[in-house]
Amino acid sequence: MIRIAVVDDDKIFAKQMQTELKSLFQNKNIISDVLFYIDPEKFLHEYNNNPFDLIYLDIDMPKMSGIKLASMIRKNKTDTHIIFVSSYSHFVFNTFQYAPYRFIRKEKLLQELSESVDSYCEEIFSEKQLINLQFENNTVEYKDITKMVYFYSLRHDIFLFYDNQSKRLANRAYTMDYLEEFFKPYGFIRVHKTYLVNCRYVYQIRNDQVILNYKSERTVLPLSARRMVDVKEQFKLLMRGGDAL
């Protein structure tokens, strides 16, 4: 989920941006949490407790300017994306030192807001290696490959273990054979007919077990005897590749 904040002292405008952003991300099948703030100090307090991924800052606010707010955010050396919003185009020249991702003109809001979302999504997909998967109830979600721990099948259903929970994929949308071939270039190995694991999380390979390390917890999965040699060779090859993972 992408956390997004809109900070603008004009409540009507801030709510409009919130509505537009929710719609834009929803159209891309991306789960987002969009909040708006008319009080910069309240926003800063909440940001310090739970940072946002993307922030739209109005520059010209009476209580605290967006530029001042940006300077306080950047003191934490955060990788948060900041997009400045203003009715005054000349303000853009005062924002460069805060590494803004974009500058949006209020009079061109709908067009430039949409462009900012398109650009942001392209960037995060590239950086995080996002893959879209179809889950039960035919919902489509983008998942970060680096955070996928393993797939497993149970009877006729296939599940993804991700973010400390298992989620069922859409019925008959995938097979384990298909997932094995698709995710092989991303460092996934089929250790058993019912398990496909992400090598990033492999802690140890034993004669009949693969032990995963996820958030300092160990998970033991079966290793098929007929796959043992191939699994060990694939794992060594991936480790030599280094960047392949």
N, C-alpha and C positions, 0 to 999 in steps of 0.2 A: 504494500500500500504506500502511496505517495502522500506525504503530509504537505499541505500548501496553506500559506497564510496570505491574506490581503490586509494591508494596513493603510487605512484612509480615513480621515476625519469626517468625510461626507458619508453618512450611513447609507443613504439611498444608492450612491454610486458603489460603495463597498459591497452591498448586497447584490447589486447587478453583476459585479465581477464574480462574486461567489457562484451565482447561478450559471453564468456563462462558462466558468471553468469546470464546474461539475459536469455540465453537458459535454464540453469538449473532450474531457478525459473519458467519460462514459462512452462516447462514440468510438473511442479507441480501445474499448474493453479493458481499461485500466482502472483499478480500484483506487480512489483518491478520497482524502479527507480534507475538505476545503473549509477553513475557518476565516472569519473576518474580524478585524479589530478597529475600533475608532479611537482607542486610547493606546498610543505607542508604548507607554510605560507598562500597561497590562500585558501587551504583546510581548515585550522584552522579558517580563517575569516568566511568562509561560514558555517562551523560547528557551530560556536558560534551563528550564526543567525538562523540556522535551523538544529538541530542535526540529525545525522544519526542513524539508528538502528543497522547497521552492518558495520564495517570498516576493510578493508584489508590493513595492513600497511607493506610496505617494510622496513626492519630494516636498511639496509645500504644505506642511501642517503646522498649526500655530503652537501646539504644546511641545513638539519635538520634530524637527525636520527629518525627512527620510534619509538625507545624507548623514545627519548625526546618528541616526539609528543604524545605518549601514556601517559607520565607523565603529560602533560598539559591537556589532555582530562580527566584524572582521578582526577585532582584537583577539577573539578566540581561535583565529586561524581556521575558521570553519570552511568546509567545502560546499556550504549551502549556496544555491543559485539565487542571486538577487536580480530582480527586474524592476527598474525604476519606472514610475508612471507619473506623468505630469502634463499640464496644459501648456507648459512653456518649454519649447524645444531647446532654447539656449541653455537650459539647466544641464543638458547632457554633458557639457564640457566640464562640469563640476563633479562628475561621478566616476571618472576614469580610475581614480586611485583606489576605488573600492571594488574593482574587478566586476563590474555589472555584467550580467549575462545578456541583457537587452535593455532598451529604452522604449517605452510605449507612450504614444501621444494619446491623450484622452479623446481628442476629436476623431481619432482613427481607431478607437478601442476595439471594436468587433474584429476588424481585419487583422490588426497587429497582435491582438490577444491570441487569435487562432494561429497565427504564424509562430508566436512564441511557444505555444504548446506543441506544434508540429516539430519545431527545432529541438525542444527539450526532450521529447520522446525519442527522436532519432538518436540523440546523444546518449541517453541512458540505455537504450537498447544495445548500442554499440559497446558501451563501457561495461555493462553488466551481463552481456550475453543473454538477453531475455528471449525466452521461447514461449510461444502461446500454446496452451494445452486446453483441450475441451474436457470439462469435468461433468459430473452428474447434473441432471436438470439442464444439460446443454449450455452451461455457462462457460464462457471462454475467458481465461485469465493468463496474464503474462507472468512467468516465473523466471527467477534468476537461476541459471544453470549452476552457478557456484554454490547455491544454497540447497540444491536438490540432493538429498542424502541417498535415497534408493527407491526403486520401484519394486513392488511385489504383487504377485497374483494370488488370489484366494478364490478357489472354485472358478467361476467365470468372470470375476471382477479383478480389475487392476487398480492398485492404489499407489499414490506417491507420498512418501514420507518427507515432509518439508516443514520447516519452522515448528518443530516439536509436535507435529500432528500428521495423521494420515488422512488423505483426501482421495475419494474414489473418482477415477476417470470415467468419462461417459461410456455407457454400456455399448460394447462392440465397436467402439471408435478406434481402439488400438489392440494390438497383440504384443506379447512380450518379444516375439521375433522382430516385429517392426521397430519397437522401441530400442532393442539391442543394436540394430543396424543404424538407426537414426542418431543415437547418442554415443556411439562408439568413437567418432572423431572428437567428442568433448570429454573423453576420459572415463567413460562408463564401461564396466565389465560385467558380463553375465556370469555369476558365480554358481548359479543353480538355475534349474528350469523355472523357478518361481521368484528369483531375485536378480535384479540388475542394480549394481552399486556404483556410486561415484567414488573414483579412486582418491579423491581429495580427503575422504574420510576414513580410508583404510588405515588401521593401526597395526594390524598383524595378520599374517596368513599362516594358518596351521594346516595340519594334514586334512582335516575335515571341517574346518571352520574359517570364517573370515570375521575378524573383529574390527568393528568400526568405532571411531572416536568422534563423538558429536557433542559439543558443548561440555567437554570433560566427562562425559558418560560413555560407557562401553556398551555396544550392542553386538551380540554374537549371532551370526547368520551361518547357515549350512553351506559348505563347499562341496559341490558334486565331485565324486571320485573321478568321473570321466572328463571333467573339466579342469581338474587340478593343475596339470602341467601347462595347459593353455592359459589359464588364469595367471599363473606365476610368470609366464613369459610375457604376457600382455602388460602385467604390472611393471616388470623390470623395464620393458620398452618405454612405457609412459614415464617412468622415473628418469630414464636417461634423456628423454625429450625435454624434461623440465618445463619449458614454456607451454608445452602441449596441454598441460593442466591449467 
